[in-house]
């Protein structure tokens, strides 16, 4: 009884699991209580009015063909019906309120400013995830514990249904439409992701993994995904350590940085880990002493980036080098 009472008067819970477990607990407890009362009352009346060998001398007992009288004006019937109506209506209102919270939890708790947003696409019997910062992953959805996660689910081919049974999450994945849902995992660990729509011959293999990580581990993982490494080499694949600068510019953000040759190490490499958003980036490498051709490239950052650029000597420098070599040969 204390569990049922707590579930009824408790404030809105933070997770879907808590909400559905509260609903289940209340209905199971009250259903069990009502069942016990009904069965007990039935058994009591069966025993009280059982057949016996001796007949009681009851003056109020109706004779054959006579309608019974009394019943105190139906007060018992009215009382039992009234109590039942109050219980049922109260349960409907309470359950509906809880389900409204599941549909839009921000209406009751003000929302979570740090909520994580992930786009989920079901296609080719696999699940694809794209975070709000542009990082992508396949089959494995990594999220921090104790943080709300909003998922926008769609499909790239046929109908699917994205589901995480342990988190009580299910959202339709329909081409051209987006179904939004949320969850908040309290305990770190791995949970199964399944498709609950019969979508084709490989339907049973359309599975994935929800990896719930401690917040610090998730932040570390995300930092690794937002890491860029560049290497500068010449035509002989030897490291180039001077005579250039590199400009990195994000097409979808206001990120823009310029790195000189002094920022690169002795192997002609540089690691950049101060970006906070993936997506498309432009790379422009220009020569500071005129010996290299300008390099202009683009790449799409959906995870860790490792790029190697070959710096070709420009035509003037090549001719001058060749001329110097020939002069030296004639001498």
C-alpha positions as CSV (number, residue, x, y, z in Angstrom):
1,X,0.0,0.0,0.0
2,X,2.8,2.4,0.7
3,X,4.2,1.8,-2.8
4,X,0.9,2.6,-4.4
5,X,0.4,5.7,-2.2
6,X,3.9,6.9,-3.1
7,X,3.3,6.3,-6.8
8,X,0.1,8.2,-6.7
9,X,1.3,11.3,-4.8
10,X,4.9,11.4,-6.1
11,X,5.8,14.3,-8.4
12,X,6.5,13.6,-12.1
13,X,9.4,11.3,-12.5
14,X,12.4,12.2,-14.8
15,X,12.5,9.0,-16.9
16,X,10.1,7.1,-19.0
17,X,11.0,4.0,-17.1
18,X,9.9,5.6,-13.8
19,X,6.6,6.8,-15.3
20,X,5.6,3.4,-16.8
21,X,6.7,1.5,-13.7
22,X,4.5,3.8,-11.6
23,X,1.5,3.3,-13.8
24,X,2.1,-0.5,-13.7
25,X,2.5,-0.5,-9.9
26,X,-0.7,1.4,-9.3
27,X,-2.8,-0.7,-11.6
28,X,-1.3,-3.9,-10.4
29,X,-1.8,-2.9,-6.7
30,X,-5.3,-1.6,-7.0
31,X,-6.3,-4.4,-9.3
32,X,-5.1,-6.9,-6.8
33,X,-6.8,-5.1,-3.9
34,X,-10.2,-5.0,-5.8
35,X,-9.8,-8.6,-6.8
36,X,-9.2,-9.7,-3.2
37,X,-12.3,-7.7,-2.0
38,X,-14.6,-9.1,-4.7
39,X,-13.5,-12.7,-4.3
40,X,-13.7,-12.4,-0.5
41,X,-17.2,-10.9,-0.6
42,X,-18.3,-13.6,-3.1
43,X,-16.9,-16.4,-0.9
44,X,-18.5,-14.8,2.2
45,X,-22.0,-14.7,0.5
46,X,-21.5,-18.2,-0.8
47,X,-20.9,-19.4,2.7
48,X,-23.6,-17.3,4.3
49,X,-26.3,-18.4,1.9
50,X,-25.2,-22.0,1.5
51,X,-27.7,-24.8,1.4
52,X,-28.3,-26.6,4.6
53,X,-30.5,-29.4,5.9
54,X,-32.6,-27.2,8.1
55,X,-34.6,-24.3,6.9
56,X,-34.6,-21.0,8.9
57,X,-37.9,-19.6,10.0
58,X,-37.6,-16.3,8.1
59,X,-40.8,-14.4,8.0
60,X,-39.4,-11.9,5.6
61,X,-38.5,-14.6,3.0
62,X,-40.6,-14.2,-0.2
63,X,-42.8,-17.1,-1.2
64,X,-42.6,-18.7,-4.6
65,X,-43.5,-16.2,-7.3
66,X,-43.3,-13.2,-5.0
67,X,-40.8,-10.4,-5.8
68,X,-38.3,-9.6,-2.9
69,X,-38.6,-6.4,-1.1
70,X,-36.3,-4.3,1.0
71,X,-32.7,-3.6,0.0
72,X,-32.7,-0.3,1.8
73,X,-33.6,1.7,-1.3
74,X,-30.6,0.5,-3.3
75,X,-28.1,2.3,-1.0
76,X,-25.5,-0.5,-1.2
77,X,-25.7,-0.5,-5.0
78,X,-25.4,3.3,-5.2
79,X,-22.5,3.3,-2.7
80,X,-20.5,0.6,-4.5
81,X,-21.2,2.2,-7.9
82,X,-20.2,5.6,-6.6
83,X,-16.9,4.4,-5.1
84,X,-16.1,2.5,-8.2
85,X,-16.8,5.5,-10.4
86,X,-14.5,7.8,-8.3
87,X,-11.7,5.2,-8.4
88,X,-11.9,4.7,-12.2
89,X,-12.2,8.4,-13.0
90,X,-9.3,9.3,-10.7
91,X,-7.2,6.6,-12.3
92,X,-8.0,7.8,-15.8
93,X,-7.2,11.4,-15.0
94,X,-3.9,10.4,-13.2
95,X,-2.8,8.1,-16.0
96,X,-3.6,10.6,-18.7
97,X,-1.6,13.3,-16.8
98,X,1.4,10.9,-16.6
99,X,1.2,10.1,-20.3
100,X,1.0,13.8,-21.1
101,X,4.3,14.1,-19.2
102,X,5.8,11.3,-21.3
103,X,4.7,13.1,-24.5
104,X,6.1,16.4,-23.4
105,X,8.2,16.3,-20.2
106,X,9.4,19.9,-20.7
107,X,5.9,21.2,-19.9
108,X,6.2,20.1,-16.3
109,X,9.9,20.3,-15.4
110,X,11.0,23.3,-17.6
111,X,13.0,21.1,-19.9
112,X,16.7,20.3,-19.6
113,X,19.0,22.9,-21.1
114,X,21.7,20.3,-21.6
115,X,19.5,17.8,-23.4
116,X,21.3,15.9,-26.1
117,X,19.7,15.7,-29.6
118,X,20.3,12.8,-32.0
119,X,18.9,12.2,-35.5
120,X,18.1,8.5,-36.0
121,X,17.7,7.0,-39.5
122,X,16.8,3.5,-40.2
123,X,18.0,2.3,-43.7
124,X,19.3,-0.9,-45.2
125,X,18.5,-2.9,-42.0
126,X,20.8,-0.7,-39.9
127,X,20.5,2.3,-37.6
128,X,22.5,5.5,-38.3
129,X,22.9,8.2,-35.6
130,X,23.9,11.8,-36.1
131,X,24.5,14.1,-33.1
132,X,23.5,17.7,-33.0
133,X,27.2,18.7,-33.4
134,X,27.5,16.7,-36.7
135,X,29.3,13.6,-35.4
136,X,27.9,10.4,-36.8
137,X,27.9,6.7,-35.8
138,X,26.4,3.5,-37.0
139,X,24.7,0.7,-35.0
140,X,26.0,2.1,-31.6
141,X,24.3,5.1,-29.9
142,X,26.5,6.5,-27.2
143,X,24.8,8.8,-24.6
144,X,25.7,10.1,-21.2
145,X,23.9,8.8,-18.1
146,X,21.4,11.0,-16.2
147,X,20.9,13.3,-19.2
148,X,17.8,13.6,-21.3
149,X,18.2,12.5,-24.9
150,X,15.8,13.6,-27.7
151,X,15.7,11.4,-30.8
152,X,14.3,12.5,-34.1
153,X,13.5,9.3,-36.0
154,X,13.0,8.8,-39.7
155,X,13.7,6.2,-42.4
156,X,15.6,6.3,-45.7
157,X,13.8,3.4,-47.4
158,X,10.8,1.5,-45.9
159,X,8.9,1.7,-42.6
160,X,10.8,0.8,-39.5
161,X,10.2,1.3,-35.8
162,X,13.0,2.4,-33.5
163,X,12.8,0.8,-30.1
164,X,14.9,0.5,-26.9
165,X,12.9,-1.9,-24.7
166,X,14.8,-1.3,-21.5
167,X,14.2,2.5,-21.8
168,X,10.5,2.1,-22.8
169,X,11.2,3.9,-26.1
170,X,9.4,3.2,-29.4
171,X,9.2,5.6,-32.4
172,X,8.0,5.0,-35.9
173,X,10.7,5.5,-38.7
174,X,8.7,6.5,-41.8
175,X,10.2,7.9,-45.0
176,X,9.6,11.6,-45.3
177,X,8.4,12.0,-41.7
178,X,10.0,12.6,-38.3
179,X,8.8,11.0,-35.1
180,X,10.3,12.5,-31.9
181,X,10.8,10.7,-28.6
182,X,13.1,10.9,-25.6
183,X,14.6,8.9,-22.8
184,X,16.9,9.4,-19.9
185,X,19.1,6.4,-18.8
186,X,20.1,6.4,-15.2
187,X,22.5,3.5,-15.1
188,X,25.6,3.1,-17.4
189,X,25.7,0.0,-19.4
190,X,24.7,-1.4,-22.8
191,X,21.1,-1.9,-23.9
192,X,19.6,-3.5,-27.1
193,X,18.1,-1.4,-29.9
194,X,15.6,-3.2,-32.1
195,X,13.3,-2.7,-35.0
196,X,9.7,-3.4,-34.1
197,X,8.3,-3.2,-37.7
198,X,8.5,-6.1,-40.1
199,X,10.6,-4.3,-42.7
200,X,12.0,-7.0,-44.8
201,X,14.0,-10.3,-45.0
202,X,16.8,-8.9,-42.7
203,X,14.4,-7.5,-40.2
204,X,15.7,-9.6,-37.3
205,X,19.3,-8.5,-37.9
206,X,18.3,-4.8,-37.7
207,X,19.7,-4.3,-34.2
208,X,22.0,-1.9,-32.5
209,X,23.4,-1.0,-29.1
210,X,22.7,1.8,-26.7
211,X,25.9,2.5,-24.8
212,X,25.1,4.6,-21.7
213,X,28.4,6.1,-20.4
214,X,29.3,8.1,-17.3
215,X,29.3,11.8,-18.2
216,X,33.1,12.3,-18.1
217,X,33.7,9.2,-20.3
218,X,31.1,10.4,-22.8
219,X,32.7,13.9,-22.9
220,X,36.1,12.3,-23.5
221,X,34.7,10.1,-26.3
222,X,33.1,13.1,-27.9
223,X,36.3,15.1,-27.7
224,X,38.1,12.3,-29.5
225,X,35.5,12.4,-32.3
226,X,36.1,16.2,-32.7
227,X,39.9,15.8,-33.2
228,X,41.7,16.7,-36.4
229,X,45.2,15.6,-37.4
230,X,47.0,17.0,-40.4
231,X,50.3,16.1,-41.9
232,X,52.4,18.0,-44.5
233,X,54.8,16.1,-46.8
234,X,56.6,16.9,-50.0
235,X,56.7,14.9,-53.2
236,X,59.1,12.4,-51.7
237,X,56.7,12.0,-48.7
238,X,59.2,13.6,-46.4
239,X,57.9,15.9,-43.6
240,X,57.6,19.6,-44.4
241,X,58.2,21.8,-41.4
242,X,58.5,25.4,-42.8
243,X,57.4,27.8,-45.5
244,X,53.6,27.5,-45.3
245,X,50.5,28.3,-43.3
246,X,47.2,26.5,-43.1
247,X,43.8,28.1,-42.7
248,X,40.9,25.9,-41.4
249,X,37.4,27.2,-41.9
250,X,34.0,25.6,-41.0
251,X,31.3,25.9,-43.6
252,X,28.5,25.4,-41.1
253,X,30.0,27.3,-38.1
254,X,32.0,30.5,-37.5
255,X,35.1,28.5,-36.8
256,X,38.2,29.9,-38.5
257,X,41.8,29.4,-37.5
258,X,45.2,30.0,-39.2
259,X,48.2,27.8,-38.2
260,X,51.7,28.6,-39.2
261,X,54.5,26.1,-39.8
262,X,55.7,26.8,-36.2
263,X,52.5,25.3,-34.9
264,X,53.4,21.9,-36.5
265,X,55.8,19.5,-34.9
266,X,59.1,18.2,-36.3
267,X,57.2,15.5,-38.2
268,X,55.1,18.1,-40.0
269,X,52.0,17.2,-38.1
270,X,49.5,19.1,-36.0
271,X,46.6,17.9,-33.8
272,X,43.6,20.2,-33.5
273,X,41.2,19.5,-30.7
274,X,39.5,22.9,-30.0
275,X,36.6,22.4,-32.5
276,X,33.2,21.8,-31.1
277,X,31.2,21.0,-34.2
278,X,31.6,18.6,-37.1
279,X,30.4,19.1,-40.6
280,X,32.1,20.5,-43.7
281,X,35.4,22.3,-43.5
282,X,37.6,24.1,-46.0
283,X,41.4,23.7,-45.8
284,X,43.7,26.3,-47.5
285,X,47.5,25.8,-47.4
286,X,49.5,28.7,-48.8
287,X,53.2,29.2,-49.1
288,X,54.9,31.9,-47.0
289,X,58.0,32.0,-49.1
290,X,56.5,31.3,-52.5
291,X,58.0,27.8,-53.0
292,X,54.8,25.7,-52.7
293,X,51.6,25.6,-54.8
294,X,48.5,26.6,-52.9
295,X,46.4,23.7,-51.7
296,X,42.6,24.0,-51.3
297,X,40.7,21.0,-50.0
298,X,37.4,20.2,-48.3
299,X,36.3,17.4,-46.0
300,X,33.2,16.3,-44.0
301,X,34.0,15.8,-40.4
302,X,31.7,13.0,-38.9
303,X,34.3,11.6,-36.6
304,X,38.1,11.8,-36.0
305,X,39.9,13.3,-39.0
306,X,43.4,12.4,-40.2
307,X,44.5,14.0,-43.5
308,X,47.8,14.1,-45.3
309,X,48.6,16.9,-47.8
310,X,51.4,16.9,-50.3
311,X,53.0,20.3,-50.9
312,X,54.1,20.6,-54.5
313,X,56.8,23.1,-55.5
314,X,55.4,25.8,-57.8
315,X,56.6,26.1,-61.4
316,X,59.0,29.0,-60.7
317,X,60.7,27.2,-57.9
318,X,60.8,23.9,-59.9
319,X,62.4,25.7,-62.9
320,X,64.9,27.5,-60.6
321,X,65.9,24.2,-58.9
322,X,66.2,22.4,-62.2
323,X,68.3,25.3,-63.7
324,X,70.6,25.2,-60.7
325,X,71.0,21.5,-61.0
326,X,71.9,21.8,-64.7
327,X,74.4,24.6,-64.1
328,X,76.0,22.6,-61.4
329,X,76.2,19.6,-63.7
330,X,77.8,21.6,-66.5
331,X,80.4,23.0,-64.2
